Amino acid sequence: ALSQTSYTVASINTTPRQVKPPKPFITSTLQRECSSKLGFSVAETMQCAQRLYENGYISYMRTDSTVLSSDADSLARGSVERLFGTNFVGTTVQASQESGAHEPIRPSIIDGE
């Protein structure tokens, strides 16, 4: 019945929208995501994060700040600009003047730097 009927799309309405990236991980959100998406316990998550930290892949994993240091922000923006162009670099900046003391969990190496 329905599979033998033809259909026509009368109109398509599109609206521009901007999608903001999620906030960077802090310790509790890392643990929550690893639990829900990977089935990891808190201990498994922190052991894995510790290994990533010890091997230089992520910044320190015990943090409650979501504000990147200005150095990390500059590195990320530079990588996005090199890889994708200036149209993909956002204009809003919420960076701290501190260098790494209290920033979110983030990759230590960005674009091979």
C-alpha positions in Angstrom: 0.0 0.0 0.0 2.4 2.7 1.2 5.4 1.3 -0.6 3.6 1.5 -4.0 2.7 5.2 -3.6 4.9 7.9 -5.0 5.8 10.9 -2.8 7.0 14.4 -3.6 8.9 16.8 -1.3 7.0 20.0 -1.4 9.6 22.2 0.3 12.7 22.1 2.4 13.2 24.7 5.1 16.8 25.3 6.3 17.9 27.5 9.1 21.5 28.4 9.8 22.8 27.3 13.1 26.0 27.3 15.0 27.2 24.3 17.0 29.5 25.1 19.9 32.1 22.5 20.7 31.7 20.7 24.1 33.7 22.0 27.0 37.0 20.3 27.6 37.2 17.4 30.0 37.7 17.8 33.6 38.3 14.8 35.9 34.6 14.1 36.5 33.5 14.4 32.9 36.4 12.2 31.7 35.3 9.5 34.2 31.6 9.9 33.3 32.3 9.6 29.5 34.6 6.6 29.9 32.0 4.9 32.1 29.0 5.5 29.7 30.8 5.0 26.4 33.5 2.5 27.2 32.1 0.8 30.4 35.3 1.7 32.3 35.3 1.9 36.1 36.7 5.1 37.7 39.9 3.1 38.6 40.3 1.9 35.0 39.7 5.4 33.6 42.3 6.9 35.9 44.9 4.2 35.2 44.5 4.7 31.5 44.7 8.5 31.9 47.8 8.1 34.1 49.5 6.1 31.3 48.5 8.7 28.7 49.9 11.5 31.0 53.2 9.6 31.7 53.8 9.0 28.0 53.2 12.7 27.2 49.9 12.4 25.3 47.6 14.5 27.7 48.0 17.2 30.2 47.5 16.3 33.9 44.2 14.5 34.4 43.2 15.7 37.9 41.6 19.1 37.3 38.4 21.0 37.7 39.1 23.9 35.3 37.6 24.2 31.8 39.7 27.2 30.8 42.7 26.6 28.5 46.0 28.4 29.0 46.7 31.0 26.4 49.6 28.9 25.1 47.3 25.8 24.5 44.7 28.0 22.9 47.2 29.5 20.5 48.6 26.1 19.5 45.1 24.7 18.8 44.1 27.8 16.8 47.3 27.6 14.8 46.8 23.9 14.0 43.2 24.4 12.9 44.2 27.3 10.7 47.0 25.3 9.1 44.8 22.3 8.5 41.5 23.8 7.6 42.0 27.5 6.9 41.1 30.7 8.8 37.3 30.3 8.2 37.4 27.4 10.8 39.1 29.4 13.5 36.6 30.8 16.0 36.8 34.3 17.4 35.7 33.8 21.0 38.5 33.2 23.3 38.4 32.3 27.0 42.0 31.6 27.7 43.8 32.0 31.0 47.2 33.8 31.2 48.5 30.9 33.3 50.5 28.2 31.6 49.2 24.8 32.4 48.8 24.9 36.2 45.0 24.6 36.3 43.7 23.8 32.8 41.4 21.1 31.5 42.6 17.7 30.3 43.9 18.2 26.8 46.2 16.7 24.2 49.9 17.6 25.0 50.9 17.3 21.3 48.8 19.2 18.8 49.4 18.6 15.1 52.9 17.1 15.7 54.2 20.1 17.6 
